[in-house]
Amino acid sequence: MCLIHKQSLGRTKIYFLLFNFVLFMLDGTTSYFSIYLEDIGFDPLRMGVLFTGATVTAVLLGMFLGFLADRSSNMNRLLLVTLLVAMLTGPLFLLSKRFIYVPLVYTAYTVCRSFQRPLSDTITLDYTRNQGGAYGPIRAMGSVGYAAMAMFAARMAKIDIVIPFYLLALVGLAGALILRKLPRVSGRHRPGHPPALRALLQYRPLVMLTLFSIAFSATKLFHLNYYSVHFVNSIGGSIQLYGLLLSGISLLELPVIYFIDIIYKRFGARRIIIFCALVDGLRWMAAFALPAPIVQTAVQALLGVTTMLYPLTITLYINKMVAPEHKVSALTTHYTVTTLSSVVLGNLLGGALGNLFGLGVTFLICSLTNLGASVVFALVSKNIMAADAPDTPGLTARPNTTL
């Protein structure tokens, strides 16, 4: 009986590894969307309007979906619906190039993909917590999947820029099939608990972290949406070289993701957040200062090893400090407030500055913004996040606890 139980746990872990591998392939298929948009006539400002509208809709719906997930009897079912909708958006993108149509489809994809991250993280962390396993190795498979798909999609995009959209449909279908093998996770919010939003506002470290994440996320959002255009058109890099850059970042950050549990326990959230923000500042500076595509590829890949370190640290931090009945709500609320605020800076203002000064100079502005915000965060968070030990007791019991 014990042997059968161990075999069952082993199969479950394999399914979690496969699911993360496939889930993050989605991002590899959509890494060339900005290039596709430019091919069909979108300039940086129009891209900014598209990204802004989609992101605002996604974060507002995401907050509602987070509250719904914490009350759901089956989180897996919600995740399955988002995967199926994301799967359908792949071929739907190609039915029309009209300015009204493309944002509608992109918004549907963005809503689903944005909600998938906190929901899949919550399901995975519930499994690792119950089984006493590590989160890092399972999540590391996501980077392997992303790297593999980014490289493959780059080759396909070089043949035809529309092929990655069909890959998106296939990957979404594969993720939906594997998800059915994962153990069901239910929300833990019950009648009598305080309203989620009011309870979350009582966590002072979370409120402070969200406020300063706005600046960090604004520059990340600009880089995410515009760097491919800058790399290919401003400095003359090829789509294939850009795909190599994406794959290189994913492979180089694998050790960081694999050992995230150890890194988090050793350094604590505050130090990791400051480190990531400083590295991002240097990364955006390099995007401005280095004109050679090969040099850009090498430097961006090396500095990009912290790409997932920041969001994973936020995920682990919130998962430890927030009461079980508010975990998904806390993750989606942090994402909602951060993204909704930063989208204006990263997409609309970023696109306008890109049109006015060029994308290179805008990356310089992003760099200075990040470095300045890092200094402010280091000073302000010293008392609010006083203890770097994430295992400080009482985090889920007393919302007003100062860490």
N, C-alpha and C positions, 0 to 999 in steps of 0.2 A: 504493500500500500504506500509505504514511504517512497519507494522507487518510482511508482506511478506519479506521485505528487511532484517529485523532483523533475521527472520528465515533462510534466505539464508546465511547471514553472520555466523550464528551459525553453520549451516551445513558445511560451508567452514572451519571454525576453527576445527571442528571435523575431517574433512578429513586431515588437516595439522597435527593434533595430531596423527592420525592413520598412516599417511605416515612416520613421524619421528619414530614412534614406530617400524614399519616394516623395514625401511631403515637401522637402526642400529642393527637390528637382524643379518644382513649380517656379521658384525664383530664377533658376537657370534658364528656363524657357522664355521668361519675360524680360531678361536683361537687355534685350535689343529693341525693346518697344520704342524708346526715344528715337532710335535710328529709323525705324519704320515710320514713325510720325513725321520725321523730317522728309522722308522720301515721298510722303503723300501731301506735303505742302504746309506742315505746321512749323511756325517759327518759335523761338524760345518763349515769347510772351503768350502765344496761343497754347503752347505746351503747359505753361504755368497755370493758365486758366483751367485747362483740362485736369491737370494733377490736383489743383486746389479744390475744384468742385467734387472730384471723386473722393479725395481724402476727407474733406469736411463731412460729406455724406457718410463715409465709412466710419469715422470716429464717433459721430453722433449715434448711428445705429449700433456701433460696437458697444457703447456704454449700455444701451438698452439690452443688447444680447448678453452682455456680461451679467447683468442683474437677472436675466431670464435663466442663464446657465446655472447660477447659484441656487435657483429654485427648481431646476429641472430634475426629473427622475431618471433621465438618461442623457448625459452630456455627449455621449458618442453619437447619438442620433442627430444632434445639432451639428456636430462636426461633419457627419456624413452628408447632410444637406448642403453645407458650404462647399464640400468637395465636388459634389455633382453639379452645382451651379457654376463653379469655377471651370469645370471640365467643358461645359457647354459654351462658355465665353470664347474658348479658343477659336473654333470655326466661325462663331458669330462675328468676331472682329473683322473678318474678311468680306462680309456681305456688303458693306458700304464704306465709303471714305468721307461721308458727309460730316461736317463739324458737329452737328447735333447728335448723330448716331454713335460715332466713336466714343465720346464721353459717357454715353449711357451704358455701353457695354463695359468700358473700362471701370466705371463706377461699380457695376455688379461684381466684377472680378475683385476690385480693391476691397469692397465690403467683406467678401468671403475670405480673402487672403488675410486681411487684418485681424479678423476674428479667429481664424484658425490657429494663429501663434499662441495667444494666451490660453486658448482652450486645450490645444494639444499639449502644451507645457503642464497645465494643471492635471491632465489625465496621466501623463508620464510621471510627474512628481508624486502623484497619489500611489502609483504602482511602486516606485522606488522606495517611498517611505514605508509602505506596508511590507515590502519584501526585504528591506534593509540594504538595497542596492545603491549604486552610484548613478547620478543623473548624467554626468559628463560623458561616459562612453556611449550611452544611447543617443544623446544629442549630437555627439561627434559624427554619427552616421549621417546626420543631416548635411554636414559640410562635405562629406564624401559624395553624397548624392548631388549636391549643388555643383561641386567641382566637375564631376563627370558630365552632368548635363550642360553646364556652361561651355565646356570644351566641345561637346558633340553639337550643341546648338549653334556654336560659332561656325563650325564647318558647314552645317546645314544653311545658316543664314548667308554664308558666302555664295552658296548655290542659288538660294532664293530666300529673301528676307521674310517670306510668309510661312516657311516650313516650321519655325519654332511655335507658331500658333497651333498647328496640328499636334506637335509634341506635347503642348499644354493639355490638350484633350486626352491624350493617351495616358499621361502621368496622373491626371486627375482621376481617371477611371481606375488605374492601378491602386492609387491611394484609397479609394472608396472600397475596393475589394479587400485590401489588407486590414482596413479599419474594423471590418466585421469580425475579425479574429481577436481583437483586443478586449480585455475585460471591461465590463460596463462600469462607469463611474457616475454617481449621482451627486447633485448639488446638496449642500448641507444647511442651507438657510431654511429655517422653520418659522411658523407663526409665533410671534412673541419676541423674536429678535428685533433689535432696533433697525430702522431703515438703513439700507446699505450705504447710501451717500452720506448721511449724517454720521454714521459710525466711522466711515473712512476719513472724514474731515477731522476726526479727533486724533488721528495718527499724525502728530506733528512732523516726524521724520519723513513720512510719505508726502506730506504737503510741501515741505521744503525741497525734497528731492524732485518732485514734479515741476516746481517752479524753475529750478536750475536746469532741468532736462530740456526745457523749452529752447534755450540757447544752443545746447549741444545738438538737439535733434534738428533744429533749423538748418544748421550747416550740413549735417548728415543727409537731410532730405534734398538739399540742393545738389550735393555730390551724387546722390543716388539717381536723380532725375536728369542731370545735365552733364555728368562727367563723360559718358559715352560719346556724346556729341562733341565735347571739347577734345577728347582723345582722337576721334576719327577726323574731324573737320578742322580743328584749330591747330593741332600739332602734327597732323598727317599720319596718325597710326592707322593700322588696318583693323578690320572687324576680327580677323583671326587672331591678331596680336592682343586685342582687347579681351577676347575669349580666353587666351592664355593667361592674361592678368587676373581675370576672375577666378580661373581654376587655381592659379598659383596662390592667391590669397586664401582660398578655401583649404588647400592642402597645408599651407604654412600655419594656419590657425588651428589645425587639427589637434596638436598636442595641448594647446590652451584649452580647447573645449573638452578634450578627454579628461584633463586633470582639473576642471573648473571647481569641483568640490574641494579639492586640496588647496587650490589657489585661494578660494574664498575663505576657507578656514584660516589660512596662514596670514593673509593680508587684510581681510575685512573689506566691507563694501566701500567705505569712504576713500581709502587709499586707491583702490582699483578704479573708482570713478574718476578721481583726479588724474590718475595716470592715463586713462583712456582719452580724456578730454585734451590733455597736453599732446599726446601722440596724434590725435586727429588734427590739432592745430598745425603741427609740423607737416602732416600729410597734405592738408589744403595748401600750405605754403609751397610744397613741392609741386603741386598741380599748377601753381602760378609761375614758378621760377624755372622749371626744367623743360626745355623745348624738345628734346630728343625723345621719340617714342620708346626706344629701347631702355633709356635711362628712366623714363617715367614708369615703365612696366616694372623694372627692378625695384625702384624706390617705393612705389605704391604697393607692391606686393609685400615688401618687408614691413612697412608701416601699417599695412592693412591687417596684420595678425591680431589686432585688438578689435576688429570689426564686430565680432560676436561676444567678446569679453564684456563689453558694457551692457548689452541687453540681457545676457545671461546672469550677470551680477544683479541687475535690477530684479529679474525674475526670482532668483534665490532669496534676495533680501525681502521682497514682498511676501514670498511664500512662507518665510520664517516669522515675520513680524505681525502678519495679519491673521485674525481669527479664521478658522476653517470655513465658516459660513459666508465669508466675504472674499475668498481668494481670487476667484475669477473676476468678481466685480472690481477688486483692487487693481488687478493687472489691466483690465480694460479701461478703467477710469484713468489710471496713470497714462495709458496710451492715448486715450481720448483727449484729455486736457493738454498733454504735451504736444500731440500732433496737431490738434485744432489751432493752437497758438502758433506753433512753429511753421505750419503750412503757409501762413500769410507771409512770413519772413523767408522761408526756404523756396516756396514756389512762386507766389505773386511778386514779392519784392525782389527775390533772386532773379526771376525771369526778366523783370523790368531793368534791373541793374545789368544783367547780361546783354540786353539789347542796347543799353546806354554806353557801358564801358567795355563790353566784351566778357566772355566767360572767364578768361584768365584773371583779370583784375577782380572779378567777383569772388573768385577763389581766395584771393589775397584778403579781401574783406572778411570772408568766412574764417580764415585763419586767425586774424586779429580778434574777431568776435570770440572764437573758441578759447584762445589763450587768455583773454581778459576774463571771460566767464569762469575759467579754471581757477584763477587767482581768487576771485570773489567767493566761489564755492568753497575753496580750501579754508578761507577765513571764517565764513559764516557757519559752515557745517562742523566746525571744531567742537562746539558745545552741543549742538543738536544731535549730532552723530558722534558723541564723545567716545563711546566704546567701539573699537574696531572689531571686537569679538562678536561675530554674528550670533553666537549661541547664548547671548545674554538672556537669562530667564525672564519670563513675565511678559514677553512681547505680545503674545496673543491674548493675555489676560487683562492688560491695562493699556488701552489705546493711547493714553497721554504719556506713557513712559518715554523718557528721554534716553535715547540709545547711547 
